[in-house]
Every structure is written in structure tokens, then in C-alpha cells.
Amino acid sequence: MRTPSFDLSLRHPDMRKRMTRRLPQDEWLFPNINTGGVVKFNEKGGIVEAMGDLTGGAHPMVTSMREHKGYLFVGGILNNRIGRYKIASADPSWTSPASYWGAKP
């Protein structure tokens, strides 16, 4: 997403350098840096479902997620919390490590 302030920062590299050194990341001029989202794909690469937090209030900058026992857990490297979302159609006994690599011997 482009904004006038973002375009201005692209034209002035010295300003970008000062900005990255002096301001915390959530105050940079780049749009949508604090939004978070997760997309579920089918085996052919089609989007099945998408969830997002465009306000950045609940879980900004999602960098990781894992489904486990009927829940989707989301986190981010700059977050101070882990989100948990109940998946209505998920199998509550499904655990991803065993499903991906088989049961431990």
C-alpha cells in the first residue's frame, strides 16, 4: 500500500536512515507494518480462508503460526503475546508434529 509519506521517504534515503535509527519500528512511515494476518491454502494453492487484524491491535506483524489440537496459535517476533484462535472445523486430537513426521518410535 502506498501513501504520500511512504513515497516521500523513497525519494530521500538520508531521511529513511535517520528514521530507522531514531524511531521504533511501529512509528516508521511504512504503511500496514502493524497489520497481522494468516491465510489458509488448499493443496492446489487456492485460498480457503483468510483472517486478519488490520488495526494492529490484537496481533500485529504475525510471523509464525501453528495449528495444534483444534486451535491456531499465532505469534510475532515483536509481539509480547501469543494468540489462540479456536478453529471450528478442526480435529481436536490433531497434532502437527505427529501428522507431518509420524509418531515417535
C-alpha positions in Angstrom: 0.0 0.0 0.0 1.4 3.4 -1.0 0.9 6.6 0.9 2.3 10.1 0.2 4.6 9.9 3.3 5.9 6.5 2.0 6.6 7.9 -1.4 8.4 10.9 0.1 10.6 8.5 2.2 11.5 6.6 -1.0 12.8 9.8 -2.6 15.0 10.7 0.4 17.4 7.9 1.5 19.0 10.1 4.3 15.6 10.6 5.9 15.0 6.8 5.8 18.3 6.1 7.5 17.6 8.7 10.3 14.1 7.3 10.7 15.3 3.7 11.1 18.0 4.7 13.7 15.9 7.1 15.8 12.3 5.7 15.8 10.9 2.4 17.0 9.7 0.2 14.1 6.0 0.8 14.9 6.5 4.5 14.2 8.1 4.2 10.8 6.3 5.6 7.8 5.8 2.3 6.1 2.1 1.5 5.8 0.5 -1.6 7.2 3.6 -2.6 9.2 1.4 -3.4 12.2 -1.2 -5.4 10.5 -1.4 -9.2 11.0 -2.9 -12.0 9.0 -3.0 -15.7 8.3 -4.0 -17.3 5.1 -5.1 -21.0 4.7 -4.4 -22.6 1.3 -5.6 -25.9 -0.2 -3.3 -28.4 -1.8 -3.6 -26.7 -5.2 -2.6 -23.3 -3.8 -6.1 -21.8 -3.7 -7.1 -19.6 -0.8 -9.5 -21.4 1.5 -9.8 -18.8 4.3 -8.1 -15.6 5.4 -8.1 -13.8 8.8 -6.5 -10.5 9.6 -6.2 -7.7 12.1 -5.9 -4.6 10.0 -5.9 -2.4 13.1 -2.8 -4.0 14.5 -4.4 -4.0 17.9 -4.6 -7.7 18.7 -1.7 -9.4 16.9 0.4 -7.1 14.8 3.1 -8.4 12.5 2.3 -12.1 12.6 5.5 -14.0 11.7 4.6 -17.5 12.8 1.6 -19.8 13.4 0.8 -23.4 14.2 -2.3 -25.4 14.3 -2.5 -27.7 17.4 -5.4 -29.7 18.8 -8.2 -27.6 17.3 -6.6 -24.2 17.8 -4.5 -21.9 15.7 -1.6 -20.3 17.7 -0.1 -17.0 16.2 2.9 -15.0 17.3 5.3 -12.4 16.0 8.9 -11.5 16.8 7.9 -8.1 18.1 4.8 -9.2 20.0 4.7 -9.7 23.7 1.9 -12.4 23.5 0.7 -15.5 21.6 -2.8 -15.5 20.2 -5.0 -18.5 20.2 -8.0 -19.0 17.9 -10.4 -21.9 18.0 -10.9 -23.5 14.6 -14.5 -24.6 14.4 -13.9 -27.4 11.9 -10.6 -28.7 13.2 -9.9 -32.1 14.7 -9.2 -31.6 18.4 -6.8 -34.5 18.5 -4.7 -33.4 15.6 -1.1 -32.5 16.5 1.1 -31.2 13.7 4.4 -32.9 14.5 2.9 -36.4 14.5 0.9 -35.6 11.4 3.9 -34.2 9.5 6.6 -36.7 10.6 4.7 -39.6 12.1 4.6 -40.8 15.6 7.9 -41.0 17.6 9.3 -44.6 17.7 
